[in-house]
Amino acid sequence: MKKIAIALICCFAAAGITAQVKMPAPSPTQTIKQDFALGTIEVKYSRPAAKGRKVFGDLVPFDSLWRTGANAATLIKFTDAVEIQGKRVDTGSYVLYTIPGKNSWEVILNKGLSNWGVDGYKKSEDVLRFTVKATAAKSKVENFTMQFSDVKPETCSLDIMWENTAVSIPFTATIKERMRAQLMEALKAEKKPNWAAAQFYYEYDNNPAKALEYATAATKDNAKAFWVWIYKAKIEQSLGNKAAALESSKTSWTLAKEAGNNDYVKMNEDLQKKLK
């Protein structure tokens, strides 16, 4: 009896040791997050490897619903509304399904957040379906990869790549009027956001004259802000006032030199070469 008890204890101890062994996931999970427009886009997916296999048309069949990765269904989350091919997508989380084809993919945003892979998928829970072109990847991609590219204030892309294939999902956002409303409200305050106003009118409203007014006010708010002085110089350059732009750039150069910011020292030197 004692021998049996000892054997059982040894078995339980061995089982406990085995349960503690941790191994790398065959298809590790990755979460990528991109600031975009006035919010963020976040994608959580698993990354299987090709391992010498033919992927699309074999491991991942053409014209069949795919979880867009491995393991659990791929999730995409928007904290600000976006548009995809002219169709609005509200804030929230969605499952990102795809149907790969030889020349194009169908992309699906679906509400089935508790689905495991394609299990539980219901077409009635689709929020949006659209088609994107499939192209040849620039080089072979061993691990299934998703990444953001061409990120601009109102446009960006989510690239999907594996083996020899790549597709790109374009996102757009309309933020100009929302920014204007926020700015108009903020300008009512005693301490005005002159620096933000200068950027808005120059970069979004195509109004360099008004941008210059606010940039000038911003240099008075902080006379040592070398980054504001060079911005002011660029606005003056766009207005055709090279002499004023040169003086603003020289001020920025001096302040940047004093602050030990070599990046802005060089940027001013490069700008001054164009202004002379």
MOPE-V899546 format. One line per field, one symbol per residue. psi: psi as a letter, one per 30 degrees, with the letter a starting at -180 (. if undefined). burial: # if it has 24 or more other C-alpha atoms within 12 Angstrom, else .. A space follows every 50 residues. Layout:
psi->???
burial->???
This chain:
psi->eeeeeeeeeeeeeeeeeeffkklkkeikkkkkkkkkbgblkkkklkille hflkdkfdejkkgkkkfhblblkkkkkkfkklkjhgkkjllaklkjlljk leflkkkkklfifgkjbfkfkkffgkekklklkklklelkjekkkklklh jlegklkjkkkkcgkklkjkklkjfeeeeeeeeeeefflejkieeeeeee fefefhieeeeeeeeeeefeejfgiffeeeeeeeeeeffgieeeeeeeee eeeeeeeefgjfefeeeeeeeeeff.
burial->............................##.#.#.###.########### ....##...#....####################....#..######### ##.##########...##..#.....######.#......#.######.. ..#######################...#.............######## ####...############.....#############......####### ######.......##.###.##..#.
